[in-house]
Amino acid sequence: MLKLPPVLASLTRHKLTALLLALQVGLTCAIVCNVAFMIVHRVAQLRLPSGVAENELVMIENTDLKDQAQALTRHNADVAALRDIPGVKAAVAVDSLPFSHMDWRNGISLVPDGPSRAIASAYNGTPGELAALGLHLVEGRDFLPSEYIPMGTAQDWNGLDQISVAIVTRALADKLFPGQDPLGKVIYPSEKPVRIVGVVDHLLQPRLSDDGENEYATLLPMLPDSNGITYVLRTAPQDRESVLRRAADTLNQLDGDRILRYPQTFTQLRADYFRHDRTMIGLLIAAALCLLFVTALGIAGLASFWVQQRKRSIGIRRAVGATRHDILRYFQTENFLIVTAGVLPGCLLAYALNLVLMAHYELPRLPVTYLLAGVLASWLLGQLAVIGPALRAAAVQPVVAVRNP
Amino acid sequence: MFGYYLTLAIHSLRRSRIITALMIAAIGLGIGASMTMITVMHMMSGDPIPDRSGQLYVPVIDPYPLDHQKSKNNIVSADMTWVDAMYLLKAARAKRQAAMVTGVLPIHPAQSSEHPFFEFGHFVTADFFPMFGVPLREGSGWTAQDDQAHARVIVISDDLRRKLFGNTSAVGRTLRLKDTDFRVIGVLGDWQPQPTFYAQIDDRAFGRADQFFLPLQTAVELKFDASGRMACWGNNGDARLSDHCTWLQFWVQLDSANEARAYRTFLNDYCRDQKAHGRFPRPANAQLYGLMDWLANQRVVPDDLRMQLWLALGFLGVCMVNIVALLLAKFLRRSNEISVRRALGARRRDIFLQLGIESAVVGFAGGALGLTIAELGLWSIRRQPDGYAQLAHMDMTMLLGTFALAVIASVLAALLPAWRACNVMPALHMKTQ
């Protein structure tokens, strides 16, 4: 076993340099811990299941240029025509989808005119929306055809005051009625009571936030009756592109007095939504790697300086009986001490950084496992970086001791 | 002496090429990353309308119910209800004032054979043009009387004019939006404030330019859909014309601090008056935000960019510590050489100068590398389809700033090592020879 005192004594002769190296290791450890945490956090968001059959859906935004009064009739005709396209399993008209940014939110209260217990996004569509989107109904039933009511876009969305039933997500049900069976319970998205008839397991809001309420959503039996609408088609994954092309042609043949925009697959919609996050993840990874690289190079650079500087003393030690292994161990221990001196304040700094990030970026608290991983990684990085110079030191011949400098 | 030290420095740097390259790479990477982000932030937090921003204010009144959830991060909502906006407009207590909202409308090309297309525009009131100093290359804006009369008039951008009418004049021509004909009365000159400060600040604040402007009252009469956030509470009557849906933006021009103070008093009086009539259940606390304060409050620079800047600066910090340690080791290794020079009569400040110049050389090389990396970084940002991407250009200030940062960083990094090195004891080191 190597004795620590000689290593420490030698380090005190390079106090400032060793301190700087420790500082660098500490800073790197603190930043990389937080960066790694942010990467994991973002990747988790990227992977949130939307609840719909993502790789079977395609969509197209349609705006009629005609009188809005006839919108419902035209939507029905459009949907009927779209269903006839070969390969289309289902077609519906909806007002919004997860990741579509079009978010209609209502405060949900449990008594008339009461305080809102949760703010939920409303999804509205023509009959069959549940099946067409591939949502999983885990309790209760789908809407009955008789329950659908026009949204009343031109009349201040007064459909909301006329519906009698709703389907909610599991997350919203748990929030509103914790530990109870939500089926049959009454909620107030507006002034009139609405009964919960079904529960779906997952459905994300049209735009996500970091508040943990991303699945607070309701499906309402309201027929979208504005001129702007999104048609969603369900098809086999390999038919998506061809169905999308046929859909635009079919709609234009039916009636050209419309503007069709953003024909895309749900996969594209999702990719677009998270484009910034993907860039950010790439940048975070690059930053972490650059930091580790620079720190490793710094450690290696300093170590090789020190090896050159101490060639004579290494030679003397070898001459008086130290083995190559002893020399190797000496430099490894030295590195271990410096890195340890750096990571301990580094961990504190990591927590401090995390507190700042929590205040400004709605990040959760940094789990201790990241700090442990950070410490281990710093030790490993230090040992990897020092191994080259340390081996060179071990290769110094005892004869160097007697040579003139 | 300077030339000699420079030669010495280059000679010394060449002796340990790998370490030198490492130092230059570290400082270059740190500076490059930092300058890329600083440039983007500098461009994005710039003044969109420099000659007028000092006189433009956003009035904030709070008509929301007691249980209304405030947004996180203290982002204020200045959106107004139709009732409040129209009151402030008619009261005309500011030098100029305008209400406005974003609209997206299908535009029918003059040749009916072509397909209609959507464009972003704004529904505004008459003062919009004089208040923001909007330059018009032909025609003019409209008057408050036109607002009252719900005139079917429109001001279009030059891009839209070219797209619709080619190279001919557009004033007097007719343009069909959705299902209504409008008479073109003006064409915008070169006016594309970045960000579009007068609209709701969202992820489209940069890079978008409004293609048309038409009277707000006309748009409301024709039931043209406004786009953007709309918050409602309670429901009776037409949401858009009600006193319980906020969706309009409102700007005022106030030329002096006194006018601003008076206007704020006026707003507070209005809030108290409304309170007496059963509206505005929350405490009356009207605010006036100056344009730049407003943009800062609305987080016009996305949080992610801010985070990227801090990350880049943190990286630069680590690189700096790295360089300080390496220079220290390098200089102290030359204790013998320094001791000989000191013994031969060199003063401490000569040694200090020599070592300082050596690290400044590293700084210059690092600065040049950093500049290249920053240009690469900005180029890659410009290739992103973001609205702010086109702003990512380095101007002269930023260019000089990069070099200054590089040299200052490396000279700062050299201070401590050089000071330590010029304090070596000549006798001690000569003895060990």
Boltz contact constraints between the chains, C-beta under 6 A:
constraints:
  - contact:
      token1: [A, 17]
      token2: [B, 325]
      max_distance: 6.0
  - contact:
      token1: [A, 17]
      token2: [B, 328]
      max_distance: 6.0
  - contact:
      token1: [A, 17]
      token2: [B, 329]
      max_distance: 6.0
  - contact:
      token1: [A, 20]
      token2: [B, 321]
      max_distance: 6.0
  - contact:
      token1: [A, 20]
      token2: [B, 324]
      max_distance: 6.0
  - contact:
      token1: [A, 20]
      token2: [B, 325]
      max_distance: 6.0
  - contact:
      token1: [A, 21]
      token2: [B, 325]
      max_distance: 6.0
  - contact:
      token1: [A, 23]
      token2: [B, 321]
      max_distance: 6.0
  - contact:
      token1: [A, 24]
      token2: [B, 318]
      max_distance: 6.0
  - contact:
      token1: [A, 24]
      token2: [B, 321]
      max_distance: 6.0
  - contact:
      token1: [A, 24]
      token2: [B, 322]
      max_distance: 6.0
  - contact:
      token1: [A, 27]
      token2: [B, 318]
      max_distance: 6.0
  - contact:
      token1: [A, 28]
      token2: [B, 318]
      max_distance: 6.0
  - contact:
      token1: [A, 31]
      token2: [B, 314]
      max_distance: 6.0
  - contact:
      token1: [A, 65]
      token2: [B, 106]
      max_distance: 6.0
  - contact:
      token1: [A, 115]
      token2: [B, 67]
      max_distance: 6.0
  - contact:
      token1: [A, 156]
      token2: [B, 239]
      max_distance: 6.0
  - contact:
      token1: [A, 259]
      token2: [B, 106]
      max_distance: 6.0
  - contact:
      token1: [A, 259]
      token2: [B, 116]
      max_distance: 6.0
  - contact:
      token1: [A, 280]
      token2: [B, 304]
      max_distance: 6.0
  - contact:
      token1: [A, 287]
      token2: [B, 311]
      max_distance: 6.0
  - contact:
      token1: [A, 291]
      token2: [B, 318]
      max_distance: 6.0
  - contact:
      token1: [A, 294]
      token2: [B, 26]
      max_distance: 6.0
  - contact:
      token1: [A, 294]
      token2: [B, 319]
      max_distance: 6.0
  - contact:
      token1: [A, 294]
      token2: [B, 322]
      max_distance: 6.0
  - contact:
      token1: [A, 297]
      token2: [B, 22]
      max_distance: 6.0
  - contact:
      token1: [A, 298]
      token2: [B, 322]
      max_distance: 6.0
  - contact:
      token1: [A, 301]
      token2: [B, 19]
      max_distance: 6.0
  - contact:
      token1: [A, 301]
      token2: [B, 22]
      max_distance: 6.0
  - contact:
      token1: [A, 301]
      token2: [B, 326]
      max_distance: 6.0
  - contact:
      token1: [A, 302]
      token2: [B, 325]
      max_distance: 6.0
  - contact:
      token1: [A, 302]
      token2: [B, 329]
      max_distance: 6.0
  - contact:
      token1: [A, 305]
      token2: [B, 329]
      max_distance: 6.0
  - contact:
      token1: [A, 309]
      token2: [B, 333]
      max_distance: 6.0
